């Protein structure tokens, strides 16, 4: 579950992960593909080795009410981890 909140001028997303950590990501703007980009700022309970946390994600809202999202995770407690964007998930509103 991810919750969004304003923090002064910043839009933050806090991801409440089933792994028990809570990374916070800041809105970094919209890219050329109309994807809203969020990037890691900090978080809690990120020290657990062998687990991972959300490092970045993007979300794009389409005109038909659907949206797409992709997430990037990295291993906890590492200085630099190779990160690959996860699969794009497409959500469609159903009446």
C-alpha positions in Angstrom: 0.0 0.0 0.0 1.3 3.4 -0.9 0.0 6.7 0.6 0.7 10.1 -0.7 1.0 13.3 1.3 2.3 16.9 0.9 5.3 17.8 3.0 5.7 21.5 2.5 6.3 21.9 -1.2 7.2 18.2 -1.7 4.8 15.4 -2.6 5.9 12.2 -0.8 4.8 8.6 -1.2 5.2 6.3 1.7 5.2 2.6 0.7 4.0 0.3 3.5 5.6 -2.9 2.2 4.6 -6.5 3.2 8.3 -7.0 4.0 7.8 -4.6 7.0 9.7 -1.6 5.7 8.4 1.9 4.9 10.5 3.6 2.2 9.6 7.2 1.4 9.8 8.5 -2.1 9.6 12.1 -3.4 7.9 13.2 -6.6 10.5 14.1 -9.2 8.4 15.4 -12.0 6.8 14.1 -15.2 8.9 12.5 -18.0 8.4 12.7 -21.8 6.1 9.6 -21.6 3.8 11.4 -19.1 5.0 9.1 -16.3 5.0 10.7 -12.8 8.4 9.7 -11.4 9.1 9.1 -7.6 12.6 8.5 -6.2 13.8 7.2 -2.8 14.4 9.7 0.0 14.6 7.6 3.2 12.6 5.1 5.1 12.3 2.9 8.2 13.2 -0.7 8.9 15.6 -0.9 5.9 18.4 -2.6 7.8 17.1 -6.2 7.3 19.7 -8.1 5.2 18.3 -10.3 2.5 15.2 -8.1 2.1 14.6 -5.3 -0.3 12.9 -2.0 -0.5 11.2 0.2 -3.1 13.8 2.6 -4.6 11.7 4.2 -7.3 8.4 3.9 -9.1 6.5 5.7 -11.8 2.8 6.0 -12.5 0.9 7.1 -15.6 -2.8 8.0 -15.7 -4.5 7.4 -19.0 -7.4 9.3 -20.4 -9.8 6.3 -20.2 -9.5 6.2 -16.4 -6.9 3.3 -16.4 -3.3 3.7 -15.2 0.0 1.9 -15.3 2.7 1.6 -12.7 6.2 0.1 -12.5 8.4 -0.3 -9.4 12.2 -0.7 -8.8 13.5 -2.5 -5.8 17.0 -2.8 -4.3 18.5 -5.0 -1.7 18.5 -3.5 1.9 21.7 -2.6 3.6 23.8 -2.2 0.5 25.6 0.9 -0.7 24.9 0.3 -4.4 22.6 -2.3 -5.8 21.9 -3.0 -9.4 18.3 -2.1 -9.9 16.0 -3.0 -12.7 12.6 -1.6 -13.2 9.9 -4.2 -12.6 7.2 -5.2 -15.0 4.7 -2.6 -16.0 1.3 -3.3 -14.4 -1.8 -2.0 -16.1 -4.9 -1.2 -14.0 -8.3 -0.8 -15.5 -11.4 0.5 -13.8 -14.3 -1.9 -14.0 -17.9 -0.7 -13.4 
